[in-house]
Amino acid sequence: MIFYVNNKRQLPTTDAQIEQQMEPCYDSYENPDLEDALTKLSFYEQTVLRLKYFEEMTFTQIASVMDENVNTVKTKLYRTLDTLKISLNEKEI
């Protein structure tokens, strides 16, 4: 049995369908230059990047996980992105 929501989306109702949707799916994106640049970052910087872009967490969620101020997390993220851009641009040249 399938229930329909207002937008005609289907919601799974059997246990098998629910379990299938709960299985983790992993991105298979591979970029050796990016991986190399990420390994050169500190553990804190890597964690903030991974939580924001791979786990798709909000700044508030990241701040609570990292036990930091939200503005500190934002600052660290944007500085890390600048460092990452510089590192990747140097590899292209």
N, C-alpha and C positions, 0 to 999 in steps of 0.2 A: 504494500500500500504506500502511495506517495502523496504527501500533502503539498499543496501549492500555496505560495506566499503571494502577497498582493501583486508583485511584478512577474508572476508566473514562473518564479524560480522553484525548482524542485528541492525538497528537503529529504535526505535519506531517512528511512524509517526502520530498516532492518539492521540487526547487529552487524552483519557482514559489511553493509554499506558504510556504517559509521566507522568501523575498524579500518576499512580501506582508506577513508579520508583522514584518519588519524595517523597513518603511517608516515614517517618522516620522508621528505623528498629532499634530495641534495642537489645543489647546483653543480654542474659539471664544467663550469667556465674555467678554462686554463689559460693563463698568461704568465709565462716564466718571468718576464720583466717585472710585472706587478708583484708576483710572489717574492722575487728577489728584493724589491724595494720595501716590501712589507717586513721582511725578516730583518732589515736594517733599522727598523723603528724600535722604540722601547716597548716593553710589555704593556705598559699603560696605554700608549698610543695605539698599539695594535688592537687592544681590547676595545677601546672607544670606537675605532673604525669598524671593527667586526660587529659590535653591537648595533651601531647605527645603520650600516649598509647591508650587512648579511643577515642579521636578526631582525632588522627593521623596527628597532625600538625607538621610542620618542626620547627627547632630551631629558624629560622628567624621569622616565623609567631608567635611563642610563645613570642619571645622577643618584637615584636611590640605590641602584646596584653597586655603583662605585663608591658610595658614601661621600659624595662631593656636592658642591653647589651646582645648580643648573648652569649658571653663567661660566663657571670654571670648565665644565664639560664642553660647552660651546666653544670657548676660547681654545682649549686643547685640540678639539676636533679640527677647527679651521686652521690652526697653526700646523697641525699634522698634515692636512690636505695640501697646504702650501709646500711643506717639505717634500711630500710625495710627488707633487708636480715637478719640482725642481729636480728631484732624483730621476724621474722618468724622462724629462727633457734632456738631461745629460746623457742618458743612454742612447737617445735618438741621434745625438750629434756625433 
